[in-house]
Amino acid sequence: VSSIIRTVTGDISPQEAGITLTHEHIRYAYPGCDYDPKNVWNFSDVASEVTKTLAEGKEAYDYRTIVDLTPAEIGRHPELMAESSRRSGVYIVATAGFFPEVLGIPTHWRRQDIGYLKELLVSDLTVGMVYDYQLTPYKAGILKAATGGAGVNGDTTPVGVNGRRIGQFEDQAIRAIARVQAEIGCAINTHTQPIDYSVTNPGIELLDLLTEEGADPGKVIIGHALINPHSDQLREICERGANIQIDHIGIPWQHESAEELDELLANHIVELAEAGYLDQLVFAFDRFFHHSRGPVTPEEPDQLNELVKLDYLFEEFVPRLAKKGFGEEDLKKVLVDNPARIMAFDAP
Ligand SMILES: [Zn+2]
């Protein structure tokens, strides 16, 4: 066996992964979009549009690997990933797993037990992902675990099973995800609801559940942790050996402006690096390369996830970090070394 990163177009060595964004969406569409007349799309147009964005990012900034952290129920499209990857030369890592139950985990999957869920995830990772009842040759390379409410009106997520702010279907899915991680060794990236950091540490709740089922915290990335945290919550996650993703760079999620969130992110990054946790940080935008949700309106705040450009990281955010003393070597760790180490596993 050798250590690999599994992309939709085949396994690569961790050294080949290069600059990596750990949480993006090649295509994003809520369950039900597939029969909305406003969401009819053309495969070759979208593939060309996505290819262009990826190829420009590779050319200008040397982006090599994009993790498409889209679970199947919100528009994961294996053929679109493969086509855009082949044409742009950017590696794409696909996801096995689920969205939070308030937005995902369709009925069919709510009715299955942990063993059945586990079989699905193993099949996605080792055989190929299924799309529209057809088995594709494209395998997933990372798992996704997600918790928390929609955060509408600033509402926190209610307490669910085992005293955690994790719903019953999420609990089932996350147990399956943890068991698959323990068996296969691949990484788990996660979604937490930023609002919940005011009432608990959702990253720790997730880690508790995952490690209960045997997952390795060193292979876990806690996502959305820097949007609204207390510094001690971030350190608590790092002390458990897990990794933290800095995401929504340039996207003002739950903040007044990108400027405000960027500054908050940058201060936390520098603080975590000074505390000795540089090896546990990764970067992402959480941007949508294409979304199938019809016309973008002011009421659809997700437009902000589309508007940020791949340039933004290097043109806006890195200079902000540099002013705070974050150097080239630090940047290489976060963009290249850390994601490669976290995502690598022994090819089963
Ligand atoms: Zn996302």
Residues whose N, C-alpha, C, O or C-beta is under 5 A from the ligand:
A	BS01	ZN	D286
